[in-house]
Amino acid sequence: MRDTTPLHEVTAAGAPLGHLGQSLVPGGDLLPTALVLALGLGGGLLMIRSGRMRRRAVSAGYFCLVLAVAVLVSLAPARTPDSEAAPAAGSPVQAVFQAGAEAVTVTVVPNRPGTNLVSVTTPKASAGTDRDHLVAGRRWPGSTRTWVTLELAPGRSSLWVETGGVVGEVELDTGRGEEESRPTLAGPDGPECASAVVGAAAASAEPEQPVTCPADRLSAQDASALGATVRHLRERGEKTLALAEDASPRGAGAGEVVRSEAARAGLRVVGPEEGRHPLVIVSGWSGADRTISGVTGETIEARGTYLAPWLLTAPALKPAAGQLIALRYSPRDPMPMRYVTALARRYPGEQPTAVGYEEWQRALGGVRQAPAQLYAAAVAYLPGSGAGGTGHHGAAGTNWLPDGMITPVTGPMA
């Protein structure tokens, strides 16, 4: 009596053996694959079709056929939804691995040949392309992550990350472009630069032209917002303002804008520790963090802290230092919230930032031009909310200011 088991039933039976097929054909080598398929399919069909075969032979025939189908199933490429497709070569890479009970997120920026930054969401971590020679990471003020600066070669490689005694591997492909020099990535403004690159990448699955690190230049829009802030202080009747700056090209340019506008308005400019005055902060994330810590620690007196637009980051806004920030948009507007959504979809856990939003807009075709307004930040930890609660801008990890709100306190400033 001839066996008439339908082929689709044999295929279904072979699916659970996919891992067995993969173990028999490591790497999908074509010659072993062809031999296994030929022997399995040929022998299996011959045994099944022979009516004179004994029951054991028929069973062996089924096994050969199912094994061959299993190998075929294991070699089929996995299909991934477009929204979860791996980044193209030369785009920032994010990966997650388990270290005990903690899920550790690793982000590599810009994932191109040359200087790269690796961020790890744990207090201590090391990383490198040689598992036996990892580079210890460091914490930069103004960022909540651990950062490792590495040089990556063109093409494919493996990145090894160690934290809490657990080592994880991340596969990289930096592409084949020419090596790029990004000295800003290696310094205290590196985390800010990384956020800008990730923001641009969140707008497109294809690698874009290199993003200029924000601290390397002062944009015309930010210069205008700082000038408006100084004029606002003069209209309030202030006679003196304190200025906290840094030596970056952006910091030096912003300091010059503030001094020039103050001179025109008749305001005196002093250092942060020279009395209690409105404090204008135009340094990068790290410098701002130190200055704000001085205000909250009462080593610096300030009658309000006025932040440059690029300091729209949770670490700069969460301490209670009377922060006001000049922005050309409300974080609750549709476009900023589109950025938050795109960032959460492409790089889950990455915190929205002003520099990331600017580059996201630029990648989509242009940065919005509008008069600046002053916004106030307020954080309120409600009972049971914990450090990772939600603010009125969305769920934790996908909002501008966790557990807080950013609201306008002036109209458009001239």
HUQUI-V294534 format. One record per residue. N is the residue number from 1. RES is the residue in one small letter. SS is DSSP state (a for helix, b for strand, c for the rest). PSI is psi in degrees with one decimal (* if undefined). OMEGA is omega in whole degrees, -180 to 180 (* if undefined). Layout:
N,RES,SS,PSI,OMEGA  N,RES,SS,PSI,OMEGA
//
This chain:
1,m,c,126.2,-175  2,r,c,137.4,178  3,d,c,135.7,-178  4,t,c,28.9,179  5,t,c,124.1,-180  6,p,c,149.7,-178  7,l,a,-33.5,-178  8,h,a,-28.2,177  9,e,a,-37.1,177  10,v,a,-41.3,179  11,t,a,-44.3,179  12,a,a,-38.1,179  13,a,a,-28.2,-178  14,g,a,-20.3,-176  15,a,a,-44.4,-179  16,p,c,-16.0,-180  17,l,c,13.9,-178  18,g,a,-40.3,180  19,h,a,-33.5,177  20,l,a,-41.8,178  21,g,a,-40.1,179  22,q,a,-36.2,-179  23,s,a,-27.6,178  24,l,a,-25.5,-177  25,v,c,68.9,-177  26,p,a,132.3,177  27,g,a,-2.0,178  28,g,a,34.1,179  29,d,c,133.1,-171  30,l,a,-38.7,-176  31,l,a,-52.2,175  32,p,a,-36.0,179  33,t,a,-47.7,-180  34,a,a,-41.8,-179  35,l,a,-44.8,-180  36,v,a,-44.2,-180  37,l,a,-44.2,-178  38,a,a,-48.8,-179  39,l,a,-43.6,-178  40,g,a,-50.3,-178  41,l,a,-45.4,-178  42,g,a,-51.1,-179  43,g,a,-41.5,-179  44,g,a,-47.2,-179  45,l,a,-39.1,179  46,l,a,-44.5,-179  47,m,a,-41.4,-178  48,i,a,-38.9,-175  49,r,a,-20.9,-177  50,s,c,115.3,-179  51,g,c,-19.0,-178  52,r,c,-1.7,-178  53,m,c,144.0,175  54,r,c,167.3,-174  55,r,a,-38.8,-180  56,r,a,-39.1,-180  57,a,a,-40.2,178  58,v,a,-41.5,178  59,s,a,-40.6,177  60,a,a,-37.2,179  61,g,a,-43.7,176  62,y,a,-44.1,-178  63,f,a,-45.1,180  64,c,a,-43.4,-178  65,l,a,-44.7,180  66,v,a,-40.3,179  67,l,a,-41.8,180  68,a,a,-42.8,178  69,v,a,-36.6,179  70,a,a,-42.1,178  71,v,a,-43.0,-180  72,l,a,-42.2,179  73,v,a,-40.5,-177  74,s,a,-25.1,-178  75,l,a,-12.7,-179  76,a,c,132.5,-179  77,p,c,138.9,179  78,a,c,139.6,178  79,r,c,133.3,-179  80,t,c,136.9,176  81,p,c,147.7,-178  82,d,a,-36.6,-177  83,s,a,-16.1,-179  84,e,a,15.7,-179  85,a,c,147.2,179  86,a,c,145.3,179  87,p,c,149.1,177  88,a,c,160.0,178  89,a,c,134.8,-180  90,g,c,2.9,176  91,s,c,152.3,177  92,p,c,143.1,-177  93,v,b,137.7,174  94,q,b,137.7,179  95,a,b,156.4,180  96,v,b,133.6,172  97,f,b,160.9,-174  98,q,b,126.1,174  99,a,b,92.3,-174  100,g,c,-125.8,180  101,a,c,-1.4,-174  102,e,b,132.6,173  103,a,b,119.8,-176  104,v,b,124.5,178  105,t,b,131.6,179  106,v,b,130.0,178  107,t,b,132.8,-179  108,v,b,122.7,-175  109,v,b,134.1,0  110,p,c,6.5,-176  111,n,c,47.8,176  112,r,c,162.5,179  113,p,c,139.1,180  114,g,b,-151.6,-177  115,t,b,130.4,179  116,n,b,155.5,174  117,l,b,134.7,174  118,v,b,121.0,177  119,s,b,140.6,-178  120,v,b,135.6,-174  121,t,c,39.4,175  122,t,c,156.4,-177  123,p,c,-32.1,180  124,k,c,133.9,-180  125,a,c,156.7,174  126,s,b,156.0,-180  127,a,b,160.0,177  128,g,b,168.0,178  129,t,c,-8.9,175  130,d,c,114.2,-174  131,r,c,-28.2,-177  132,d,c,-4.7,-179  133,h,c,74.9,-179  134,l,c,151.2,-179  135,v,b,128.5,-180  136,a,b,137.4,179  137,g,c,171.9,178  138,r,b,161.2,177  139,r,b,133.5,175  140,w,c,136.5,174  141,p,c,142.9,-179  142,g,c,-2.3,178  143,s,c,149.8,-179  144,t,c,6.5,-175  145,r,c,170.5,173  146,t,b,137.6,-172  147,w,b,136.7,176  148,v,b,128.8,177  149,t,b,126.4,-177  150,l,b,154.6,170  151,e,b,124.6,-179  152,l,b,140.5,179  153,a,c,163.5,176  154,p,c,150.2,173  155,g,c,-159.5,-174  156,r,b,145.9,176  157,s,b,172.7,176  158,s,b,136.6,175  159,l,b,130.6,179  160,w,b,132.1,-179  161,v,b,128.6,179  162,e,b,130.4,174  163,t,b,135.6,179  164,g,c,29.9,180  165,g,c,1.9,180  166,v,b,136.6,180  167,v,b,129.2,177  168,g,b,154.6,180  169,e,b,135.2,177  170,v,b,125.4,178  171,e,b,131.9,-178  172,l,b,153.4,169  173,d,b,103.3,-176  174,t,c,-2.1,-177  175,g,c,-174.8,-175  176,r,c,18.8,-180  177,g,c,173.0,178  178,e,c,151.9,180  179,e,c,143.0,-178  180,e,b,138.9,177  181,s,c,120.4,179  182,r,c,71.7,-177  183,p,a,-28.9,-179  184,t,a,-30.4,-180  185,l,a,-27.4,-175  186,a,a,-8.2,-175  187,g,c,-168.2,-177  188,p,c,-19.3,177  189,d,c,4.8,-180  190,g,a,-47.6,179  191,p,a,-37.5,178  192,e,a,-41.0,178  193,c,a,-41.6,179  194,a,a,-40.0,179  195,s,a,-37.1,179  196,a,a,-42.5,-180  197,v,a,-42.6,179  198,v,a,-38.2,178  199,g,a,-42.9,178  200,a,a,-40.7,-179  201,a,a,-28.1,179  202,a,c,-17.2,-179  203,a,c,-15.1,-175  204,s,c,142.4,178  205,a,c,-13.9,-179  206,e,c,144.0,178  207,p,c,135.6,-179  208,e,c,176.4,173  209,q,c,151.4,-178  210,p,c,136.5,178  211,v,c,132.8,175  212,t,c,129.4,179  213,c,c,133.4,-173  214,p,a,-37.1,-178  215,a,a,-8.1,-178  216,d,a,-8.1,180  217,r,c,156.1,175  218,l,c,120.6,-180  219,s,c,155.4,178  220,a,a,-36.6,-179  221,q,a,-42.2,180  222,d,a,-37.2,177  223,a,a,-41.5,179  224,s,a,-41.6,180  225,a,a,-38.2,178  226,l,a,-41.3,177  227,g,a,-41.1,179  228,a,a,-34.9,178  229,t,a,-43.2,179  230,v,a,-43.1,180  231,r,a,-36.0,177  232,h,a,-41.9,180  233,l,a,-38.2,178  234,r,a,-39.7,179  235,e,a,-26.0,177  236,r,c,-5.8,178  237,g,c,11.0,178  238,e,c,146.9,178  239,k,c,-23.0,-176  240,t,b,144.9,171  241,l,b,150.3,175  242,a,b,147.6,-176  243,l,b,126.9,174  244,a,b,118.1,-176  245,e,c,-179.2,173  246,d,c,-177.6,-173  247,a,c,4.1,179  248,s,c,160.0,176  249,p,a,-39.5,179  250,r,a,-43.5,-180  251,g,a,-42.2,179  252,a,a,-42.5,178  253,g,a,-40.2,-180  254,a,a,-39.0,177  255,g,a,-39.1,179  256,e,a,-39.5,178  257,v,a,-46.5,-178  258,v,a,-44.1,-179  259,r,a,-42.8,-179  260,s,a,-44.9,-179  261,e,a,-37.1,178  262,a,a,-39.8,179  263,a,a,-41.8,179  264,r,a,-33.0,-178  265,a,a,-5.0,-180  266,g,c,24.1,179  267,l,c,143.8,175  268,r,b,141.2,-180  269,v,b,127.4,180  270,v,b,176.2,178  271,g,c,166.2,-176  272,p,c,-26.2,-174  273,e,c,15.7,-178  274,e,c,62.0,176  275,g,c,176.9,-177  276,r,c,103.9,-178  277,h,b,166.0,170  278,p,b,131.2,-175  279,l,b,116.1,179  280,v,b,122.7,-177  281,i,b,118.0,-178  282,v,c,14.6,177  283,s,c,178.2,177  284,g,c,-173.3,-177  285,w,a,-45.6,-176  286,s,a,-48.0,180  287,g,a,-39.7,178  288,a,a,-39.0,179  289,d,a,-43.9,180  290,r,a,-40.8,-180  291,t,a,-44.4,180  292,i,a,-37.3,176  293,s,a,-34.5,176  294,g,a,-36.8,179  295,v,a,-47.8,-179  296,t,a,-28.4,178  297,g,c,2.1,176  298,e,c,24.0,170  299,t,c,-14.6,175  300,i,c,127.8,177  301,e,c,137.0,-180  302,a,b,139.9,174  303,r,b,68.4,-175  304,g,b,140.9,176  305,t,b,125.1,-177  306,y,b,111.2,-172  307,l,b,142.5,172  308,a,c,154.8,-175  309,p,a,-32.4,-177  310,w,a,-3.6,179  311,l,a,19.3,172  312,l,c,81.7,177  313,t,c,148.9,-178  314,a,a,-45.4,-180  315,p,a,-29.6,180  316,a,a,-22.7,-175  317,l,a,-21.1,-173  318,k,a,-37.5,179  319,p,c,149.6,-179  320,a,c,88.2,-178  321,a,c,20.4,180  322,g,c,40.8,-176  323,q,b,135.3,168  324,l,b,138.2,-176  325,i,b,136.9,-179  326,a,b,116.3,-179  327,l,b,149.4,176  328,r,c,11.6,-180  329,y,c,156.8,171  330,s,c,133.0,178  331,p,c,-17.8,180  332,r,c,-0.6,178  333,d,c,159.4,-178  334,p,a,-42.9,-177  335,m,a,-48.0,176  336,p,a,-36.3,179  337,m,a,-28.8,172  338,r,a,-40.5,177  339,y,a,-45.1,179  340,v,a,-43.8,-180  341,t,a,-44.9,180  342,a,a,-40.4,180  343,l,a,-44.5,-179  344,a,a,-32.9,-180  345,r,a,-42.0,-175  346,r,a,-38.5,-178  347,y,c,75.5,-177  348,p,c,135.4,178  349,g,c,-14.7,177  350,e,c,131.7,-177  351,q,c,133.2,175  352,p,c,142.2,178  353,t,c,161.4,179  354,a,a,-43.2,-177  355,v,a,-34.7,176  356,g,a,-40.6,179  357,y,a,-41.4,179  358,e,a,-45.8,-178  359,e,a,-32.3,175  360,w,a,-46.0,177  361,q,a,-45.0,-177  362,r,a,-38.9,179  363,a,a,-25.9,179  364,l,a,-4.1,174  365,g,c,-0.1,177  366,g,c,152.4,179  367,v,c,133.9,-178  368,r,c,135.3,176  369,q,c,123.7,179  370,a,c,155.0,177  371,p,c,147.4,180  372,a,c,148.9,171  373,q,b,156.6,174  374,l,b,132.4,178  375,y,b,144.5,177  376,a,b,145.3,177  377,a,b,137.5,178  378,a,b,133.6,-180  379,v,b,133.1,178  380,a,c,114.9,178  381,y,c,107.9,-179  382,l,c,153.4,179  383,p,c,127.1,178  384,g,c,-5.6,-178  385,s,c,-32.8,-179  386,g,c,177.7,-178  387,a,c,-19.3,-177  388,g,c,29.9,-180  389,g,c,-167.4,-178  390,t,c,152.2,173  391,g,b,-173.6,-178  392,h,c,3.7,178  393,h,c,-1.9,178  394,g,b,-170.7,-178  395,a,c,159.5,180  396,a,c,138.1,-180  397,g,c,-12.5,-180  398,t,c,18.9,-179  399,n,c,163.5,-177  400,w,c,-41.4,-176  401,l,c,95.6,180  402,p,c,137.8,178  403,d,c,19.7,-176  404,g,b,-175.1,-180  405,m,b,151.1,179  406,i,b,114.5,-172  407,t,b,147.7,179  408,p,b,142.8,178  409,v,c,-4.6,174  410,t,c,165.3,169  411,g,c,-173.9,177  412,p,c,133.9,-179  413,m,c,135.6,-179  414,a,c,*,*
//
